[in-house]
């Protein structure tokens, strides 16, 4: 059966382990030389009566932690480190040896300072956005790092930086969602403002078109473009609708005749648009169509109105 080569998705645990490996690799460059010195110089332990090699203080006549962790050999012989040993000291610039590596006090302090700074920054950025309680606990555990042994400092610094990375990732996700929501709100607000502006402009234009002068201008333009009627026909139309309604789109007769062309009933003009009761342009369009279909020209309609007093 073929074996799948697709990598499995990384989990929070695997990401944390990867971050710790990277940090350990970076520390190796700082601490490798110290570890080497610790091993190569073990022969010096036999020449220090007080047992204070590498700055590890002991009581007079008492073997140091390092001498109890290493085979003591005579001068000129090869010193062999015991298979498992741990040497730590929390003060000064001492060496902490663990599982074959060595980390100086100053290096541990530097790592702790960096972890605290990045953790506090992550916690501040997360305020009011995500739960940073785990990160705050890690920061608290590292607060007194000067009194802790180097190994403990490194372990807590690792935990703090992992927690800071998790909080930063969560914060960035929340901020990204908030930014997208804000952008959508701005876009909606802009669209609403543009719509309101357009509606206001339309209302202004409609108000102008609803005046007698506006209605006449609309009629003259439509007569020429839609029917090919000239100024003589426009003059007849002006006379006709001045008599009928005074070019008032709100004109209403007791008989039910409505608007500029005095459509009877006014609802006939709905064949043009549903806004027939409030839009002079709709009334003009319907009236011109009615004149063309019923009389052929405005002058013919005007002649009929003069003859029988209606058209």
Helices and strands as residue ranges (DSSP letters): H 12-40, G 42-47, G 53-55, H 65-69, E 86-87, E 95-98, E 101-104, H 105-126, H 133-142, G 145-147, H 150-209, H 212-222, I 223-227, H 231-244, G 266-271, H 280-294, H 298-308
